[in-house]
Amino acid sequence: MSVATRHGRLSPQHAYARWTEACAVAGWRGCPVPEEVHVADGRDRVLAEPVRARWPSPRCDCAAMDGIAIAGPAAAREVIAATAFAWVDTGDPIRGGVGTWWHGSRPSSDPMAARS
């Protein structure tokens, strides 16, 4: 069987085989080899494995947005005691046992604020 097609060109399979052979002769390896580099030299590179943080950030459970944190498994439609919730701002630490979130704004003491 001839390597050339009827137009005198290599078939795609043979062209690929010759290309990979030439790459191997030039030192190419079939799979990437991991290497350690300084962080400053890591730009435009691909990680060989996932990077894991030494500790979580932030180090505690925090509110993702402003709103009301409801203690316990109370549903948003239930009437709850005034002591069963807390106003939270973004980034506030959240204590254990807080189960349900309602996103909203803290009411303002300014009567004009509700009109805007």
N, C-alpha and C positions, 0 to 999 in steps of 0.2 A: 504494500500500500504506500502510495506516495504521500509525502507531507504536504505538498502543494495542492491547491484546488485546481480546477480546470482553467482558472484565470491566472495561474502562476503565483497566487497568494497563499499564505498559510491559513489553515482553518483556525477559527478562534481558539479551539482547544490546544492546538500545537503552538500557536502564538503565545498563549498564556503559559504553557509548559516551558517554552524557551525564555520567557521573561522571568519566571520564578527561578529558573536555573541560573540566569545571569545575576539575579539579585543575590542568590545564595553564594555564588562565587565572589561577589563584592562584600560579603560579610553579613548579609541580611539574615535574621532568624525568623522563623515562621510565626512566633508568638512574641509579644512584647516582654522585655526583661525589666522587672522593677529596679529602680535605682533611687538612692536617697539623695536629695538635693536640698539646699538651703531654701527657706521660705521665699526669699527674694528672687530666687531663680526658678520658682515654680510657676510663674506666669506662662500661660498658653500650653500647659501640660495637663495630662489626665492622671487622676489618682488611680493607683493600682488596687487600693482597698479603701473601705470607708474610714473616715476620720471620726474618732470618738472624743468627746470632751471629757476632761478629768472630773468635772463636776457640772451639775445642771446650772443653767442660767435662765432666769433668776433662780436663786437657791430655795425659794419657797413658792407655794401656790399663790398666784397673784390674779387680781381681777384683770380681765382682758379689755374691759370697757367700763365706762361709768354706768351705774344702774343700781339695782337692789339685789342683795344676796339674801336668799330665803333659807333659813335654817331648817333642816329636815326634808322629808320627801313631799312637802306641801305642793300641791299643783297651783299653777298661776291663777286659777279661777276660784280657789277656795278663800274663804275669809280666814285670816290668820291673826294671831295676837300681835300687838304692837311691839312686843319684845322678840318676835320670831324672825325679824328681818333687820338688815343693816344697809344704810346707804354706803356705796363703795365708789371710789374713783379709780380710774385706770392705774394699775400698778400697786394698788393696796394689797397687803397680805390678806389671804383668806384663811380663816380657821377651819379646822376639820369639821365635817358634818354639814357643810353647806351643800345643798343638793340642787336647787333650782335657781335659774337666773332669769331675771326679767330685765331687758335693756330699756333704759329710758333716761330721762333727765331728772336731776334733783330739783324739786320745786323751789322757786325763788321766793324770797320774802318781799320782793319788789312787785306790787300789783300791776305795774306797767309791763313787766316781763312777759306775762301770760298773753298780752295782746299783740306782741310782735311776732 
